[in-house]
Amino acid sequence: MEALIYHFTLLSDQALQDKTFDPSTIEDLMKLFEIEAYKSWAAMEQEQQKEVEEAETELQQAEDYLDSVLESAMDEFRRFEAELESRSKAELKSLVETGEKARKMGNLMEKSATVASKRYMEAALNSATASMKSAWKGLSSKKASNQISNPK
């Protein structure tokens, strides 16, 4: 491009000094400027395309890395979730077993209390019966002795 500008400067000087100068020479030079401009534009466009492709490649690498990190995080979350679920199931099982043991213990204590209550009632009834028999005997023997000593 610098060579074309230099050549244009020479032709401009020549056009100013030479009255027989042919203006088509400058037109030919202007076409060369146009061609050079298109070449520059094409080279710039090609460079831009190359940069776009590099940027797309880097973006794809970044997306792949992000996907990898996200997948890793999801795997870790799934492991955590499975471990937490396993612990929860074990704790629930333990609580159910403890509840079942408590229920059985409650049933056993209820049966024991019922048996003890029945035995207490039987003992109280037997004691009351024995007291009544003893009292009846005492009364019966006093009546008999009173009748013998106080005949009417």
OpenMM code with the backbone's topology and positions (N, CA, C; nanometers):
from openmm import Vec3, app, unit

residues = "MET GLU ALA LEU ILE TYR HIS PHE THR LEU LEU SER ASP GLN ALA LEU GLN ASP LYS THR PHE ASP PRO SER THR ILE GLU ASP LEU MET LYS LEU PHE GLU ILE GLU ALA TYR LYS SER TRP ALA ALA MET GLU GLN GLU GLN GLN LYS GLU VAL GLU GLU ALA GLU THR GLU LEU GLN GLN ALA GLU ASP TYR LEU ASP SER VAL LEU GLU SER ALA MET ASP GLU PHE ARG ARG PHE GLU ALA GLU LEU GLU SER ARG SER LYS ALA GLU LEU LYS SER LEU VAL GLU THR GLY GLU LYS ALA ARG LYS MET GLY ASN LEU MET GLU LYS SER ALA THR VAL ALA SER LYS ARG TYR MET GLU ALA ALA LEU ASN SER ALA THR ALA SER MET LYS SER ALA TRP LYS GLY LEU SER SER LYS LYS ALA SER ASN GLN ILE SER ASN PRO LYS".split()
positions = [
    Vec3(0.0827, -0.1178, 0.0000),
    Vec3(0.0000, 0.0000, 0.0000),
    Vec3(0.0881, 0.1254, 0.0000),
    Vec3(0.1988, 0.1191, 0.0732),
    Vec3(0.2912, 0.2334, 0.0772),
    Vec3(0.3514, 0.2608, -0.0618),
    Vec3(0.3778, 0.1536, -0.1341),
    Vec3(0.4340, 0.1694, -0.2696),
    Vec3(0.3327, 0.2384, -0.3604),
    Vec3(0.2043, 0.2045, -0.3460),
    Vec3(0.1005, 0.2678, -0.4263),
    Vec3(0.0873, 0.4164, -0.3915),
    Vec3(0.0976, 0.4484, -0.2654),
    Vec3(0.0903, 0.5897, -0.2237),
    Vec3(0.2110, 0.6667, -0.2802),
    Vec3(0.3268, 0.6052, -0.2748),
    Vec3(0.4471, 0.6684, -0.3297),
    Vec3(0.4302, 0.6905, -0.4799),
    Vec3(0.3813, 0.5879, -0.5498),
    Vec3(0.3577, 0.5963, -0.6939),
    Vec3(0.2535, 0.7044, -0.7244),
    Vec3(0.1467, 0.7137, -0.6401),
    Vec3(0.0441, 0.8164, -0.6576),
    Vec3(0.1041, 0.9567, -0.6415),
    Vec3(0.1927, 0.9707, -0.5447),
    Vec3(0.2598, 1.1001, -0.5230),
    Vec3(0.3414, 1.1392, -0.6454),
    Vec3(0.4150, 1.0459, -0.7029),
    Vec3(0.4937, 1.0739, -0.8240),
    Vec3(0.4037, 1.1128, -0.9407),
    Vec3(0.2931, 1.0378, -0.9580),
    Vec3(0.2010, 1.0692, -1.0678),
    Vec3(0.1352, 1.2057, -1.0463),
    Vec3(0.1038, 1.2401, -0.9229),
    Vec3(0.0442, 1.3718, -0.8938),
    Vec3(0.1420, 1.4835, -0.9296),
    Vec3(0.2661, 1.4633, -0.8899),
    Vec3(0.3684, 1.5637, -0.9238),
    Vec3(0.3833, 1.5752, -1.0752),
    Vec3(0.3854, 1.4619, -1.1423),
    Vec3(0.4000, 1.4592, -1.2874),
    Vec3(0.2799, 1.5276, -1.3531),
    Vec3(0.1579, 1.5065, -1.2998),
    Vec3(0.0375, 1.5670, -1.3565),
    Vec3(0.0424, 1.7178, -1.3422),
    Vec3(0.1017, 1.7650, -1.2350),
    Vec3(0.1123, 1.9091, -1.2140),
    Vec3(0.2170, 1.9713, -1.3063),
    Vec3(0.3187, 1.9001, -1.3416),
    Vec3(0.4284, 1.9555, -1.4207),
    Vec3(0.4124, 1.9282, -1.5696),
    Vec3(0.3545, 1.8180, -1.6054),
    Vec3(0.3454, 1.7793, -1.7471),
    Vec3(0.2049, 1.8078, -1.7971),
    Vec3(0.1945, 1.8927, -1.9021),
    Vec3(0.0637, 1.9282, -1.9569),
    Vec3(0.0064, 1.8161, -2.0412),
    Vec3(0.0836, 1.7247, -2.0868),
    Vec3(0.0372, 1.6151, -2.1717),
    Vec3(0.0107, 1.4882, -2.0876),
    Vec3(0.0032, 1.5051, -1.9611),
    Vec3(-0.0168, 1.3893, -1.8708),
    Vec3(-0.1528, 1.3260, -1.8953),
    Vec3(-0.1548, 1.1934, -1.9046),
    Vec3(-0.2782, 1.1192, -1.9326),
    Vec3(-0.3461, 1.0831, -1.7983),
    Vec3(-0.4667, 1.1344, -1.7705),
    Vec3(-0.5363, 1.1075, -1.6433),
    Vec3(-0.5745, 0.9605, -1.6262),
    Vec3(-0.5812, 0.8833, -1.7344),
    Vec3(-0.6160, 0.7404, -1.7224),
    Vec3(-0.5094, 0.6651, -1.6434),
    Vec3(-0.3872, 0.7191, -1.6410),
    Vec3(-0.2796, 0.6568, -1.5630),
    Vec3(-0.3159, 0.6590, -1.4143),
    Vec3(-0.3723, 0.7717, -1.3708),
    Vec3(-0.4138, 0.7806, -1.2297),
    Vec3(-0.5329, 0.6885, -1.2060),
    Vec3(-0.6236, 0.6763, -1.3052),
    Vec3(-0.7372, 0.5856, -1.2907),
    Vec3(-0.6886, 0.4413, -1.2743),
    Vec3(-0.5870, 0.4039, -1.3542),
    Vec3(-0.5312, 0.2684, -1.3411),
    Vec3(-0.4736, 0.2486, -1.2007),
    Vec3(-0.4074, 0.3518, -1.1512),
    Vec3(-0.3500, 0.3451, -1.0171),
    Vec3(-0.4603, 0.3355, -0.9115),
    Vec3(-0.5707, 0.4070, -0.9326),
    Vec3(-0.6832, 0.4016, -0.8387),
    Vec3(-0.7442, 0.2616, -0.8360),
    Vec3(-0.7463, 0.1936, -0.9531),
    Vec3(-0.7956, 0.0552, -0.9565),
    Vec3(-0.7039, -0.0347, -0.8740),
    Vec3(-0.5723, -0.0078, -0.8828),
    Vec3(-0.4787, -0.0851, -0.8009),
    Vec3(-0.5031, -0.0588, -0.6515),
    Vec3(-0.5353, 0.0682, -0.6171),
    Vec3(-0.5724, 0.0999, -0.4784),
    Vec3(-0.6954, 0.0185, -0.4352),
    Vec3(-0.7933, 0.0129, -0.5255),
    Vec3(-0.9164, -0.0604, -0.4949),
    Vec3(-0.8862, -0.2083, -0.4731),
    Vec3(-0.8054, -0.2637, -0.5638),
    Vec3(-0.7684, -0.4060, -0.5520),
    Vec3(-0.6944, -0.4294, -0.4204),
    Vec3(-0.6029, -0.3422, -0.3862),
    Vec3(-0.5260, -0.3541, -0.2613),
    Vec3(-0.6181, -0.3432, -0.1402),
    Vec3(-0.7166, -0.2521, -0.1494),
    Vec3(-0.8128, -0.2365, -0.0396),
    Vec3(-0.8934, -0.3649, -0.0211),
    Vec3(-0.9374, -0.4252, -0.1351),
    Vec3(-1.0112, -0.5514, -0.1253),
    Vec3(-0.9250, -0.6622, -0.0656),
    Vec3(-0.7979, -0.6653, -0.1067),
    Vec3(-0.7063, -0.7665, -0.0520),
    Vec3(-0.6906, -0.7470, 0.0986),
    Vec3(-0.6758, -0.6226, 0.1403),
    Vec3(-0.6625, -0.5935, 0.2839),
    Vec3(-0.7891, -0.6335, 0.3587),
    Vec3(-0.9013, -0.5961, 0.2956),
    Vec3(-1.0304, -0.6295, 0.3567),
    Vec3(-1.0460, -0.7810, 0.3693),
    Vec3(-1.0095, -0.8566, 0.2631),
    Vec3(-1.0195, -1.0025, 0.2641),
    Vec3(-0.9250, -1.0617, 0.3696),
    Vec3(-0.8052, -1.0057, 0.3783),
    Vec3(-0.7096, -1.0546, 0.4782),
    Vec3(-0.7622, -1.0282, 0.6198),
    Vec3(-0.8196, -0.9082, 0.6402),
    Vec3(-0.8760, -0.8755, 0.7703),
    Vec3(-0.9932, -0.9678, 0.8034),
    Vec3(-1.0767, -0.9923, 0.7031),
    Vec3(-1.1910, -1.0804, 0.7240),
    Vec3(-1.1446, -1.2220, 0.7575),
    Vec3(-1.0403, -1.2672, 0.6882),
    Vec3(-0.9846, -1.3998, 0.7141),
    Vec3(-0.9267, -1.4049, 0.8564),
    Vec3(-0.8568, -1.2999, 0.8958),
    Vec3(-0.7999, -1.2928, 1.0314),
    Vec3(-0.9122, -1.2920, 1.1358),
    Vec3(-1.0174, -1.2161, 1.1052),
    Vec3(-1.1313, -1.2110, 1.1962),
    Vec3(-1.1966, -1.3487, 1.2067),
    Vec3(-1.2115, -1.4171, 1.0931),
    Vec3(-1.2701, -1.5511, 1.0928),
    Vec3(-1.1856, -1.6464, 1.1769),
    Vec3(-1.0535, -1.6332, 1.1638),
    Vec3(-0.9616, -1.7165, 1.2414),
    Vec3(-0.9807, -1.6891, 1.3906),
    Vec3(-0.9921, -1.5602, 1.4275),
    Vec3(-1.0126, -1.5243, 1.5677),
    Vec3(-1.1470, -1.5748, 1.6190),
    Vec3(-1.2499, -1.5678, 1.5327),
    Vec3(-1.3820, -1.6192, 1.5702),
    Vec3(-1.3729, -1.7691, 1.5972),
    Vec3(-1.3048, -1.8410, 1.5085),
    Vec3(-1.2907, -1.9858, 1.5264),
    Vec3(-1.2137, -2.0176, 1.6542),
    Vec3(-1.1069, -1.9402, 1.6815),
    Vec3(-1.0313, -1.9604, 1.8046),
    Vec3(-1.1190, -1.9326, 1.9267),
    Vec3(-1.1981, -1.8252, 1.9189),
    Vec3(-1.2877, -1.7914, 2.0300),
    Vec3(-1.3922, -1.9010, 2.0500),
    Vec3(-1.4464, -1.9535, 1.9388),
    Vec3(-1.5444, -2.0618, 1.9486),
    Vec3(-1.4813, -2.1862, 2.0097),
    Vec3(-1.3556, -2.2143, 1.9711),
    Vec3(-1.2849, -2.3294, 2.0270),
    Vec3(-1.2658, -2.3118, 2.1774),
    Vec3(-1.2210, -2.1911, 2.2172),
    Vec3(-1.2014, -2.1639, 2.3597),
    Vec3(-1.3332, -2.1699, 2.4355),
    Vec3(-1.4399, -2.1192, 2.3730),
    Vec3(-1.5716, -2.1245, 2.4348),
    Vec3(-1.6162, -2.2691, 2.4521),
    Vec3(-1.5934, -2.3510, 2.3510),
    Vec3(-1.6306, -2.4928, 2.3594),
    Vec3(-1.5519, -2.5613, 2.4715),
    Vec3(-1.4225, -2.5281, 2.4811),
    Vec3(-1.3416, -2.5849, 2.5891),
    Vec3(-1.3947, -2.5418, 2.7253),
    Vec3(-1.4331, -2.4147, 2.7364),
    Vec3(-1.4889, -2.3648, 2.8622),
    Vec3(-1.6206, -2.4353, 2.8945),
    Vec3(-1.7052, -2.4546, 2.7920),
    Vec3(-1.8319, -2.5251, 2.8123),
    Vec3(-1.8071, -2.6698, 2.8541),
    Vec3(-1.7092, -2.7348, 2.7891),
    Vec3(-1.6755, -2.8726, 2.8253),
    Vec3(-1.6271, -2.8797, 2.9695),
    Vec3(-1.5440, -2.7841, 3.0085),
    Vec3(-1.4930, -2.7805, 3.1463),
    Vec3(-1.6088, -2.7591, 3.2437),
    Vec3(-1.6979, -2.6652, 3.2097),
    Vec3(-1.8137, -2.6386, 3.2953),
    Vec3(-1.9010, -2.7633, 3.3067),
    Vec3(-1.9249, -2.8296, 3.1933),
    Vec3(-2.0039, -2.9533, 3.1961),
    Vec3(-1.9372, -3.0573, 3.2852),
    Vec3(-1.8056, -3.0676, 3.2749),
    Vec3(-1.7306, -3.1628, 3.3567),
    Vec3(-1.7451, -3.1304, 3.5048),
    Vec3(-1.7302, -3.0026, 3.5375),
    Vec3(-1.7419, -2.9606, 3.6776),
    Vec3(-1.8839, -2.9848, 3.7288),
    Vec3(-1.9829, -2.9500, 3.6461),
    Vec3(-2.1222, -2.9715, 3.6866),
    Vec3(-2.1529, -3.1198, 3.7044),
    Vec3(-2.1028, -3.2013, 3.6136),
    Vec3(-2.1256, -3.3462, 3.6241),
    Vec3(-2.0595, -3.4015, 3.7503),
    Vec3(-1.9396, -3.3537, 3.7772),
    Vec3(-1.8698, -3.3948, 3.8989),
    Vec3(-1.9487, -3.3543, 4.0226),
    Vec3(-2.0004, -3.2319, 4.0227),
    Vec3(-2.0798, -3.1837, 4.1357),
    Vec3(-2.2086, -3.2662, 4.1503),
    Vec3(-2.2711, -3.2993, 4.0385),
    Vec3(-2.3929, -3.3807, 4.0441),
    Vec3(-2.3628, -3.5213, 4.0955),
    Vec3(-2.2496, -3.5785, 4.0533),
    Vec3(-2.2101, -3.7100, 4.1042),
    Vec3(-2.1894, -3.7045, 4.2553),
    Vec3(-2.1221, -3.5998, 4.3013),
    Vec3(-2.0988, -3.5836, 4.4453),
    Vec3(-2.2325, -3.5665, 4.5182),
    Vec3(-2.3236, -3.4889, 4.4589),
    Vec3(-2.4554, -3.4701, 4.5197),
    Vec3(-2.5306, -3.6025, 4.5263),
    Vec3(-2.5240, -3.6805, 4.4189),
    Vec3(-2.5936, -3.8109, 4.4177),
    Vec3(-2.5369, -3.9037, 4.5245),
    Vec3(-2.4042, -3.9036, 4.5390),
    Vec3(-2.3423, -3.9869, 4.6432),
    Vec3(-2.3882, -3.9400, 4.7812),
    Vec3(-2.3877, -3.8088, 4.8010),
    Vec3(-2.4318, -3.7527, 4.9292),
    Vec3(-2.5771, -3.7895, 4.9559),
    Vec3(-2.6592, -3.7764, 4.8515),
    Vec3(-2.8009, -3.8076, 4.8659),
    Vec3(-2.8207, -3.9548, 4.9006),
    Vec3(-2.7489, -4.0442, 4.8335),
    Vec3(-2.7597, -4.1876, 4.8601),
    Vec3(-2.7133, -4.2189, 5.0021),
    Vec3(-2.6030, -4.1566, 5.0434),
    Vec3(-2.5519, -4.1797, 5.1792),
    Vec3(-2.6524, -4.1291, 5.2825),
    Vec3(-2.7078, -4.0131, 5.2578),
    Vec3(-2.8061, -3.9555, 5.3500),
    Vec3(-2.9310, -4.0436, 5.3556),
    Vec3(-2.9739, -4.0930, 5.2410),
    Vec3(-3.0907, -4.1803, 5.2377),
    Vec3(-3.0628, -4.3100, 5.3133),
    Vec3(-2.9419, -4.3648, 5.2948),
    Vec3(-2.9030, -4.4866, 5.3654),
    Vec3(-2.9038, -4.4640, 5.5167),
    Vec3(-2.8464, -4.3515, 5.5591),
    Vec3(-2.8455, -4.3195, 5.7029),
    Vec3(-2.9874, -4.3017, 5.7555),
    Vec3(-3.0697, -4.2344, 5.6763),
    Vec3(-3.2083, -4.2103, 5.7186),
    Vec3(-3.2834, -4.3424, 5.7341),
    Vec3(-3.2633, -4.4326, 5.6386),
    Vec3(-3.3296, -4.5638, 5.6475),
    Vec3(-3.2819, -4.6407, 5.7702),
    Vec3(-3.1505, -4.6364, 5.7964),
    Vec3(-3.0962, -4.7059, 5.9128),
    Vec3(-3.1531, -4.6454, 6.0409),
    Vec3(-3.1617, -4.5125, 6.0472),
    Vec3(-3.2155, -4.4467, 6.1662),
    Vec3(-3.3636, -4.4796, 6.1829),
    Vec3(-3.4391, -4.4793, 6.0725),
    Vec3(-3.5806, -4.5142, 6.0783),
    Vec3(-3.5978, -4.6573, 6.1266),
    Vec3(-3.5160, -4.7471, 6.0745),
    Vec3(-3.5232, -4.8874, 6.1160),
    Vec3(-3.4954, -4.8995, 6.2652),
    Vec3(-3.3935, -4.8273, 6.3126),
    Vec3(-3.3590, -4.8284, 6.4544),
    Vec3(-3.4748, -4.7750, 6.5379),
    Vec3(-3.5358, -4.6650, 6.4917),
    Vec3(-3.6494, -4.6069, 6.5655),
    Vec3(-3.7683, -4.7020, 6.5672),
    Vec3(-3.7930, -4.7681, 6.4561),
    Vec3(-3.9043, -4.8644, 6.4498),
    Vec3(-3.8776, -4.9803, 6.5454),
    Vec3(-3.7540, -5.0300, 6.5465),
    Vec3(-3.7184, -5.1393, 6.6374),
    Vec3(-3.7335, -5.0955, 6.7828),
    Vec3(-3.6872, -4.9741, 6.8139),
    Vec3(-3.6998, -4.9227, 6.9503),
    Vec3(-3.8469, -4.9082, 6.9875),
    Vec3(-3.9270, -4.8572, 6.8949),
    Vec3(-4.0707, -4.8444, 6.9194),
    Vec3(-4.1371, -4.9794, 6.9419),
    Vec3(-4.0971, -5.0769, 6.8624),
    Vec3(-4.1530, -5.2124, 6.8767),
    Vec3(-4.1144, -5.2726, 7.0119),
    Vec3(-3.9886, -5.2524, 7.0534),
    Vec3(-3.9442, -5.3014, 7.1849),
    Vec3(-4.0220, -5.2332, 7.2962),
    Vec3(-4.0437, -5.1017, 7.2818),
    Vec3(-4.1197, -5.0278, 7.3828),
    Vec3(-4.2640, -5.0770, 7.3881),
    Vec3(-4.3225, -5.1044, 7.2709),
    Vec3(-4.4597, -5.1570, 7.2675),
    Vec3(-4.4676, -5.2927, 7.3366),
    Vec3(-4.3734, -5.3803, 7.3071),
    Vec3(-4.3715, -5.5125, 7.3699),
    Vec3(-4.3525, -5.5002, 7.5203),
    Vec3(-4.2619, -5.4086, 7.5604),
    Vec3(-4.2377, -5.3872, 7.7033),
    Vec3(-4.3645, -5.3344, 7.7697),
    Vec3(-4.4343, -5.2430, 7.7023),
    Vec3(-4.5603, -5.1897, 7.7548),
    Vec3(-4.6644, -5.2983, 7.7690),
    Vec3(-4.6745, -5.3847, 7.6676),
    Vec3(-4.7697, -5.4964, 7.6748),
    Vec3(-4.7349, -5.5902, 7.7900),
    Vec3(-4.6066, -5.6189, 7.8074),
    Vec3(-4.5615, -5.7063, 7.9154),
    Vec3(-4.5912, -5.6433, 8.0507),
    Vec3(-4.5658, -5.5120, 8.0625),
    Vec3(-4.5926, -5.4427, 8.1883),
    Vec3(-4.7431, -5.4398, 8.2161),
    Vec3(-4.8234, -5.4239, 8.1113),
    Vec3(-4.9686, -5.4250, 8.1289),
    Vec3(-5.0147, -5.5615, 8.1792),
    Vec3(-4.9609, -5.6663, 8.1168),
    Vec3(-4.9976, -5.8027, 8.1593),
    Vec3(-4.9527, -5.8276, 8.3024),
    Vec3(-4.8288, -5.7812, 8.3329),
    Vec3(-4.7784, -5.7993, 8.4696),
    Vec3(-4.8649, -5.7243, 8.5688),
    Vec3(-4.9031, -5.6014, 8.5349),
    Vec3(-4.9883, -5.5221, 8.6244),
    Vec3(-5.1241, -5.5886, 8.6407),
    Vec3(-5.1776, -5.6435, 8.5312),
    Vec3(-5.3072, -5.7121, 8.5385),
    Vec3(-5.2981, -5.8348, 8.6279),
    Vec3(-5.1922, -5.9142, 8.6094),
    Vec3(-5.1724, -6.0338, 8.6924),
    Vec3(-5.1550, -5.9941, 8.8386),
    Vec3(-5.0714, -5.8914, 8.8643),
    Vec3(-5.0482, -5.8458, 9.0016),
    Vec3(-5.1773, -5.7945, 9.0631),
    Vec3(-5.2565, -5.7227, 8.9859),
    Vec3(-5.3842, -5.6691, 9.0347),
    Vec3(-5.4795, -5.7825, 9.0694),
    Vec3(-5.4859, -5.8830, 8.9816),
    Vec3(-5.5744, -5.9972, 9.0085),
    Vec3(-5.5291, -6.0717, 9.1337),
    Vec3(-5.3984, -6.0904, 9.1467),
    Vec3(-5.3466, -6.1602, 9.2655),
    Vec3(-5.3722, -6.0802, 9.3922),
    Vec3(-5.3578, -5.9476, 9.3823),
    Vec3(-5.3842, -5.8617, 9.4965),
    Vec3(-5.5310, -5.8720, 9.5354),
    Vec3(-5.6200, -5.8704, 9.4332),
    Vec3(-5.7631, -5.8802, 9.4613),
    Vec3(-5.7965, -6.0170, 9.5205),
    Vec3(-5.7330, -6.1237, 9.4665),
    Vec3(-5.7564, -6.2584, 9.5203),
    Vec3(-5.7084, -6.2669, 9.6642),
    Vec3(-5.5873, -6.2070, 9.6886),
    Vec3(-5.5338, -6.2100, 9.8256),
    Vec3(-5.6235, -6.1302, 9.9196),
    Vec3(-5.6725, -6.0159, 9.8750),
    Vec3(-5.7610, -5.9345, 9.9582),
    Vec3(-5.8920, -6.0076, 9.9838),
    Vec3(-5.9452, -6.0712, 9.8788),
    Vec3(-6.0683, -6.1478, 9.8939),
    Vec3(-6.0486, -6.2661, 9.9873),
    Vec3(-5.9351, -6.3374, 9.9729),
    Vec3(-5.9051, -6.4507, 10.0614),
    Vec3(-5.8889, -6.4020, 10.2049),
    Vec3(-5.8202, -6.2868, 10.2215),
    Vec3(-5.8008, -6.2313, 10.3549),
    Vec3(-5.9344, -6.1916, 10.4161),
    Vec3(-6.0195, -6.1273, 10.3328),
    Vec3(-6.1515, -6.0870, 10.3818),
    Vec3(-6.2349, -6.2095, 10.4160),
    Vec3(-6.2268, -6.3124, 10.3320),
    Vec3(-6.3012, -6.4355, 10.3558),
    Vec3(-6.2536, -6.5015, 10.4839),
    Vec3(-6.1217, -6.5071, 10.5001),
    Vec3(-6.0663, -6.5679, 10.6218),
    Vec3(-6.1074, -6.4879, 10.7444),
    Vec3(-6.1066, -6.3547, 10.7332),
    Vec3(-6.1491, -6.2697, 10.8457),
    Vec3(-6.2956, -6.2928, 10.8770),
    Vec3(-6.3763, -6.3057, 10.7745),
    Vec3(-6.5193, -6.3290, 10.7955),
    Vec3(-6.5435, -6.4652, 10.8585),
    Vec3(-6.4708, -6.5658, 10.8132),
    Vec3(-6.4855, -6.6998, 10.8704),
    Vec3(-6.4428, -6.6999, 11.0173),
    Vec3(-6.3330, -6.6313, 11.0412),
    Vec3(-6.2820, -6.6231, 11.1784),
    Vec3(-6.3817, -6.5480, 11.2659),
    Vec3(-6.4334, -6.4395, 11.2110),
    Vec3(-6.5310, -6.3616, 11.2865),
    Vec3(-6.6579, -6.4441, 11.3070),
    Vec3(-6.6995, -6.5171, 11.2087),
    Vec3(-6.8195, -6.6001, 11.2183),
    Vec3(-6.7996, -6.7098, 11.3211),
    Vec3(-6.6824, -6.7692, 11.3202),
    Vec3(-6.6512, -6.8735, 11.4183),
    Vec3(-6.6542, -6.8158, 11.5581),
    Vec3(-6.5946, -6.6959, 11.5680),
    Vec3(-6.5932, -6.6311, 11.6995),
    Vec3(-6.7331, -6.6012, 11.7464),
    Vec3(-6.8160, -6.5543, 11.6594),
    Vec3(-6.9528, -6.5243, 11.6956),
    Vec3(-7.0299, -6.6523, 11.7256),
    Vec3(-7.0068, -6.7519, 11.6468),
    Vec3(-7.0767, -6.8789, 11.6657),
    Vec3(-7.0372, -6.9424, 11.7979),
    Vec3(-6.9119, -6.9359, 11.8309),
    Vec3(-6.8669, -6.9963, 11.9570),
    Vec3(-6.9133, -6.9138, 12.0756),
    Vec3(-6.9254, -6.7833, 12.0658),
    Vec3(-6.9766, -6.6986, 12.1742),
    Vec3(-7.1248, -6.7238, 12.1925),
    Vec3(-7.1983, -6.7476, 12.0867),
    Vec3(-7.3413, -6.7749, 12.0961),
    Vec3(-7.3623, -6.9068, 12.1677),
    Vec3(-7.2792, -7.0001, 12.1276),
    Vec3(-7.2932, -7.1316, 12.1892),
    Vec3(-7.2570, -7.1252, 12.3366),
    Vec3(-7.1546, -7.0535, 12.3720),
    Vec3(-7.1153, -7.0452, 12.5127),
    Vec3(-7.2154, -6.9595, 12.5896),
    Vec3(-7.2717, -6.8627, 12.5270),
    Vec3(-7.3737, -6.7806, 12.5921),
    Vec3(-7.5027, -6.8616, 12.6130),
    Vec3(-7.5324, -6.9439, 12.5225),
    Vec3(-7.6536, -7.0255, 12.5360),
    Vec3(-7.6328, -7.1294, 12.6443),
    Vec3(-7.5188, -7.1758, 12.6528),
    Vec3(-7.4925, -7.2781, 12.7577),
    Vec3(-7.4938, -7.2087, 12.8945),
    Vec3(-7.4356, -7.0946, 12.9064),
    Vec3(-7.4319, -7.0294, 13.0363),
    Vec3(-7.5592, -6.9529, 13.0669),
    Vec3(-7.6330, -6.9125, 12.9747),
    Vec3(-7.7601, -6.8413, 12.9966),
    Vec3(-7.8741, -6.9154, 12.9284),
    Vec3(-7.9182, -7.0165, 12.9819),
    Vec3(-8.0311, -7.0795, 12.9166),
    Vec3(-8.1575, -6.9949, 12.9403),
    Vec3(-8.2406, -6.9895, 12.8603),
    Vec3(-8.3578, -6.9058, 12.8754),
    Vec3(-8.4729, -6.9849, 12.9137),
] * unit.nanometer
topology = app.Topology()
chain = topology.addChain("A")
for resn in residues:
    res = topology.addResidue(resn, chain)
    for name in ("N", "CA", "C"):
        topology.addAtom(name, app.Element.getBySymbol(name[0]), res)
